[in-house]
Amino acid sequence: MPFFILILLMASCGRDNASDASTDINIPYKLKTRWKHDTQAWTQGLVIHNGQLYEGTGQENSWIGIVDIKTGRPDKKVVLDREYFGEGITILNNKLYQLTWKHNIGFIYDVRTFEKLGEFTYETEGWGLTHDGTNLIMSDGTEKLIYLDTTTLKPVRTLRVTDERGIVTNLNELEYMEGFILANQWETNRVLKIDPSTGKVVGVLDLTPLARDAKLEYSNSNVLNGIAYHPSTKLLIVTGKYWPWSYVLQLNQNNNEQ
C-alpha cells in the first residue's frame, strides 16, 4: 500500500502532543500515530523515497534497508563490512548515498538495485546526510554543514550554524524540508530548523515527550536519531537508536512557514 494512503488511514488515530521547549521559536506538533521500529537498529539515517521508508544504521552491523512500517522489520539491502560504521543516508537522482563515521569514505548505490556504483572521500568525520535537490549536505558533528557537488562530490560550500547564543555544535542526522534544513542535535531531544541562506536556527522541535515514551516502552532506547519528511502529506517521521517506535508528526503549519 502506498505511503500516503497509509498516512491518511492512520491519521485519525493521532492525538495532540505539544512540545516542552521553552523557547519562542518552539515548533508545536501533533502526534498522528506510531509505527513499530526495530529495537536492534542503531539508527543513523531515515529517508522516504517513492512511498517507502529507508533506514541506515551504524555499529558493527551497519546496514541499509527498506522498513515495513507495520512490523518495523527492515528488508536489508546493503550490509557493510564490519570495519565500517555506517552513518547518514540520502537519495538523489536514483542514487543512494551513505556516509561512514571515521573512515572518511562514502558509498554510492543504485537505489533500484542497490548495486554499488562508487565511492567518495571527505576530510571530516561523516555524520548526517541530506540534499536540497542540487547538492548533498553533510554534517560532521561540529557547527558546520558541508555542501557537496553531486558530480565531483567535493565541497562547494560550508554553512556555519548559529542561534541567539552563538555557534551550535553536535549537528547530526539531517533532513531537508520545504527550503529549510532539519538537524538533530546529537545527545539531545532537539531537532533544529535551520535557514540555509544564513545558518540561523529559526525553529526548535523538542521531542522530549517522544523520547520518554520510547524509554518507558523499551528501557534500552537510546538517543533521538532519524528524521524523514514526506512532502505530499507534510508529515515528519522521527525515531531513535533502539527505539521501539517511529513517530509520525504533523507540524504546526504557521510556524513551519516562518
N, C-alpha and C positions, 0 to 999 in steps of 0.2 A: 504494500500500500504506500503511495507517495507520501513523503514527509508532510506536506502542507495539509493533506486530508487528515492524517493522524492528529496534527495540531488542532484542527478545527473540531474533531471529535472529542478531544480531551480537554478543550478549553473550558468547558462547563464544569470540570472537576476542580477548578482553581479556587484559591482563597487569597485574601489580602495578606500581605506580609511586609509591612513598612520597614525600611532600614533604620538602624540605630544611630547612624552617623550624626554628629552634632555640628556639622558644617553647613553654611548657607549654600554650598554647591552640591549638597547631597542629591542623589538621583533616587526618587522613590520608585518602587516597583511592586508588582503584584505577582505572586507565585501562582502559576496556572496549573501545574501538575509536576509530578516527579516520575522519572524513569529509572529503572534499575540500572546499576552500574557495577562493573566487575571490581570487587574489593581486593583483587590481586593486581590491579592496574595502577602503576606508578605514573599517573597521567602527566604528560608533558605538553601535549597539544591536542586541540579539538577543532574540527572543521566540518562544515556542512557543504556538500557538493552534490548537485543533481539529486537532491532529496534524500541523500544518505549521510549518516554521521560517521566521520572518520576520527580515529583516535590514535595518537602516537604516545608511546611510553618510554621510560628510562629504566635505570638499574641494569643488572647483569643480563636480564632477559628483556631487551628492548625490542618492541615490535610496533608495526602499524597495522591497523585492522579496521574493518567496517563493522560498526556496532549494531546489533539487533536491539532496538530500543525497548522491545517488550521484555526481553530477558536480561539485557545488559551484557550478553556474551559477545565477544569480538570474533569476527572471522578474520584471523590473522593472515595478512597478505605478504608482509615483509617481516622477517626476524633477523636482527643484526647479529653479527659475530659478537661473542661475549666481551671482546675487548672494547667495543664501542658502547657508550652511554647515550642513548637516544634523547633528543631534545625536541624543540618545536617543529611543527609541520605546517605547510600551507599548500594550496593547489591553485595553479595559474596556467592558463593556456594548455590544458590537458597534461600538465606535468605536476607531479607531487614532489615537493622539496622537503628535505629533512635535515635538521642540524644535529650535530653531536656536541657533547659538552666540552671536553678538554682536548680533543684530537685535532681541532682546527680544520675539520673536514665536514662537508655536507654532501648529501646524496640526492640524485635526481632520478625519478621513476616515471614511467608511462602510467598515468592514473587509470587507464583502462585495463592494462595487462600486468602492471606492477613490475614490468621488466626494468632493470636498472639501465638508465641511459647515460649516466655520467656522474662526475664528482666535481666539487668546487672547494676552494680553500678560503679561509679568513684568518685574520691575525688575532682575534679576540676569542674568548670562550663563546660557545653558542648556547643561547637560552631560548627565547621565544621567536616566533616567525609568523609573519602575515604578509599581505601585499595590498597595494592601493589600486590595482588594475594595471599599473605600469611597472613599478619596481617592487622587488621584495623588500620587506622591512624586518630587521632582526634586532633583538636585544642581546646584551651580553652581561647582564646583572648590574650594570652601572646606571648612570643617569642618561646614557646615550642610546638613541635609536639609529641604526645604520641602514641606509637605503642602498640596495644592490641592484645594479643594472642586470636585467634578465638575459642579456646577450653575453656580456663579459663576466657577469657575476662578481664584479668588482665594485667597491664602494663609490657612490656618486654624491652622497650627501650624509652628513651626520647631524641629527637633531638632538639638542640638549633639553631635557625635560625639567621644568621648574614649577613650583607653586608659590603661594604667598610667603612661604618660609625660606625659599631658596631651592637648591637642586633636590631632585627626587631620585633616589637610587633604588637598587634592587628591582628594576623593571624586568619582568619575566614573560609569562605567556601573553601573546598579543592577538588582537583581532581588529579588523577594520570594519567600522560601522558608520555608514552614511556620512562620509567625509571626516570622521574622527578616528583616532586610534584608541582602542581599549587596551590597557595594560594591567595585568595582575601584579601587584607589588608583593614580591616574594616574602613568605612568612607573615603575611597579614591577610585579613579577610577583605581587603580593599581592591576594587577594580577602578582604575583611574581612566577618565575620559580626557584625551589629550588633543589639543588643536595642532594639527601637523604644520600649520603655517608659522606658529610661534613657539611651539613646545610647551605651552602653558597648560596646566591641568585646569579644565573648565567644569569638571564634574567628578563626583566620587560615588561609587556604588559600594555600600558597606554590606557585605554578605555574612556578617557575624551570625544572624539567626539561622542561616542555612548550615554554616559550619557546626553550630551547636546541635542542630537536628541530626546531621550526619554522625557526629560523635556519640550522641545518645543511641543511635541505631546500631553503630558499629564502633567499638572502643578503639580500634586500630586506625580509624580515619585520621589522615594526616592533613597537610595544609591544602588550602584552596589552590587549584591549578587546572585550567581548562575553560576556554571561552569560545563559543561558536555562535555566530549571528545568522539568522535566516531572514534575508531582506524582504521576501514576499509576505511573510507573516509579521515581520518586525518583532520577532521573539528572540530572546537570548537564552542559550543553554550554557549552564555552568556546572562544574563538578570539581573534584579534588582528588588528591592522591589517596588511593584505597577507600574512597567514599563509596557508600552503598547506593547512592542516588546521584543522578544528574537532575538538575532543577531547571524547569522551563519558566522563564520570567518574561513578563510584559513590563517594559519600562514606561515611566511617565512621559508621554509624548511632548508635553510642553517643555519640560526640562530637556528632553532629548533634542530639541530644536534650537537650543541656545547657541 
